[in-house]
Amino acid sequence: MSAEELAVDPPAAARRLLGATLRSGPVSARLVEVEAYGGDPAGPWHDPAAHSGRGRTPRNAAMFGPPGHLYCYLSYGMHTCVNVISGPDGVASGVLLRSAEIIAGREVARARRPTARGTDDLARGPGNLGSALGIGLADYGTDLFDPESEIRLELGPPVDPDLIAVGPRVGVSAEADRPWRVWLRDSRAVSAYRRSPRAPRIRKPA
């Protein structure tokens, strides 16, 4: 398995990441919910909701790099959100890791997430996932397929499409209804859907 498997369009990359194992030091997690994002207007997948939606900046430069690297940022100034870069090198896109099941290092994850109500809550939600795995801004740009990396990604076999659910993205006001969030139907660690109050209302059929 290599990073080139992620050099595809954002929704395809998101589906490929489902069921993958993310290892960060003593903690390992199975990815059960992810959310795809595109890039700038010059690219093939313009996405106003993406950090790269208006073009390259020092902050989002990793999103334009080769697939299989980390793009990390702070949400609300305190929660580290973890993204895996996808698409061909030079074309901005990425996949936000929304939720995971901790499969190794649970005691370490619990120590990092003392307010978690149970095992299913340890890495439920993007900020909690980053905390449980001990990933921070210093890990920005990490090559997840480098065997020497402290943080590594292991892709498993593609998940059966019948086991995957698809829905709108969480918390974004632009392109909120783009069906680029995918999750494993049978996982109890999937986060709750929360629509941004700034997103346009869904029009009901007349």
C-alpha positions in Angstrom: 0.0 0.0 0.0 1.4 3.4 -0.9 0.5 7.1 -0.9 -0.2 6.9 -4.6 -3.5 5.2 -3.8 -4.6 8.6 -2.4 -3.7 10.5 -5.6 -7.3 10.5 -6.7 -10.4 12.8 -6.4 -11.4 13.8 -2.8 -14.4 11.5 -2.4 -12.5 8.5 -3.7 -9.6 9.3 -1.3 -12.1 9.6 1.6 -13.5 6.2 0.9 -10.0 4.7 0.6 -9.1 6.0 4.0 -12.1 4.4 5.8 -10.9 1.4 7.8 -7.3 2.4 7.5 -5.1 2.3 10.6 -3.4 5.5 11.9 -0.5 4.8 14.3 0.9 7.6 16.4 3.5 6.5 18.9 1.9 4.0 21.3 -1.7 4.7 20.1 -3.3 3.2 17.0 -6.7 4.0 15.6 -9.1 2.6 12.9 -10.6 5.4 10.9 -14.4 5.2 10.8 -15.5 8.7 9.6 -13.8 11.1 7.3 -14.7 14.2 5.2 -13.3 15.2 1.9 -12.2 18.7 0.8 -11.2 20.1 -2.6 -9.0 23.1 -3.5 -8.6 26.4 -5.3 -10.4 27.6 -8.4 -7.5 26.6 -10.6 -7.7 23.0 -9.6 -10.2 20.3 -10.7 -12.2 20.3 -7.5 -12.9 23.9 -6.5 -14.2 23.9 -2.9 -15.0 27.2 -1.2 -15.2 25.3 2.2 -11.6 24.1 1.9 -8.7 26.0 3.5 -7.2 25.9 0.1 -10.3 27.3 -1.6 -8.9 30.7 -2.3 -5.4 29.5 -3.3 -2.0 28.7 -1.7 -0.9 30.4 1.5 1.9 29.6 4.0 -0.7 28.0 6.3 -2.3 25.6 3.7 0.8 24.9 1.6 0.8 21.2 2.6 -2.5 20.8 0.9 -0.8 21.4 -2.5 1.9 18.8 -1.8 2.1 15.1 -2.5 -0.5 12.8 -1.1 -0.1 10.9 2.1 1.2 13.8 4.2 -0.4 15.5 7.2 -2.1 18.9 7.2 -2.9 20.0 10.7 -4.6 23.1 12.0 -6.1 24.5 15.2 -9.9 24.6 15.5 -11.2 27.3 17.8 -7.6 28.0 18.8 -7.3 24.8 20.8 -8.2 21.6 19.0 -5.8 20.1 16.5 -7.7 18.8 13.4 -5.8 16.1 11.4 -6.1 15.9 7.6 -4.5 13.5 5.1 -3.4 15.2 1.8 -4.9 13.5 -1.3 -4.9 14.1 -5.0 -1.8 14.4 -7.3 1.2 16.5 -6.2 0.5 20.2 -6.9 -3.3 19.8 -6.8 -4.9 20.9 -3.5 -7.2 18.5 -1.8 -7.4 16.6 1.5 -9.4 14.5 3.8 -10.3 15.5 7.4 -10.2 12.6 9.8 -13.4 13.0 11.8 -13.6 9.9 14.0 -11.7 6.7 14.8 -11.8 3.7 17.1 -8.8 3.3 19.3 -7.4 -0.2 18.8 -4.1 0.0 20.7 -2.8 2.3 23.5 -6.2 2.9 25.0 -4.7 3.8 28.4 -2.6 6.5 26.8 -5.5 7.8 24.9 -7.7 7.8 28.1 -5.0 9.8 29.9 -5.1 12.4 27.0 -8.9 12.4 27.0 -9.9 12.3 30.7 -13.4 13.7 30.0 -14.3 10.9 27.5 -17.3 9.0 28.7 -16.3 5.7 27.2 -14.0 4.0 24.7 -16.2 5.0 21.8 -15.8 8.6 22.7 -12.0 8.7 22.9 -11.5 9.7 19.2 -15.0 10.7 18.2 -14.8 14.1 16.5 -11.9 15.7 14.8 -10.4 17.5 17.8 -10.8 14.5 20.0 -9.1 12.3 17.4 -6.1 14.6 17.3 -5.9 14.7 21.2 -6.3 10.9 21.6 -3.4 10.3 19.1 -1.2 13.0 20.5 -1.0 14.8 17.1 -0.2 18.5 17.2 0.8 21.4 14.9 4.4 20.3 15.1 3.4 17.2 13.1 2.3 19.4 10.1 3.7 17.9 6.9 4.6 14.5 8.3 5.0 11.8 5.6 2.6 9.1 6.8 4.1 6.5 4.5 7.7 7.0 5.6 8.6 3.9 7.8 10.8 6.2 10.0 7.9 8.6 10.8 6.5 8.6 14.3 3.0 8.9 12.7 2.2 6.3 10.1 -0.9 5.4 8.0 -1.6 1.8 6.9 -4.2 1.3 4.2 -6.3 -1.8 4.5 -8.3 -3.4 1.7 -11.1 -1.2 0.3 -14.2 -1.3 2.3 -17.4 -2.9 0.9 -19.5 0.0 -0.5 -22.6 -1.5 1.3 -20.9 -0.8 4.6 -20.3 2.9 3.9 -22.8 5.7 4.6 -22.6 9.0 2.8 -23.9 12.4 4.0 -23.4 16.2 4.1 -20.3 17.8 5.6 -20.3 19.0 9.2 -19.9 22.6 10.5 -19.2 24.3 7.1 -21.3 27.1 5.7 -20.2 26.8 2.1 -21.1 23.7 0.1 -22.5 22.2 3.3 -24.6 19.7 1.3 -21.8 18.4 -0.8 -22.0 14.6 0.0 -18.3 14.3 0.8 -18.6 12.9 4.4 -18.4 9.1 4.6 -18.5 6.8 7.6 -18.7 3.1 8.5 -22.3 2.2 9.2 -21.5 -0.3 12.0 -19.2 1.9 14.1 -20.4 3.4 17.4 -17.5 5.9 17.3 -19.0 8.0 14.4 -19.7 11.6 15.4 -23.1 13.2 15.5 -24.1 15.3 12.5 -24.3 19.1 13.3 -25.2 21.4 10.5 -23.6 24.9 10.6 -26.2 27.6 11.5 -24.6 29.7 8.7 -25.3 27.1 6.0 -28.2 27.8 3.7 -31.4 26.1 4.7 -32.3 22.9 2.9 -35.2 23.6 0.6 -38.1 21.2 0.9 -39.9 20.0 -2.2 -43.0 22.0 -3.0 
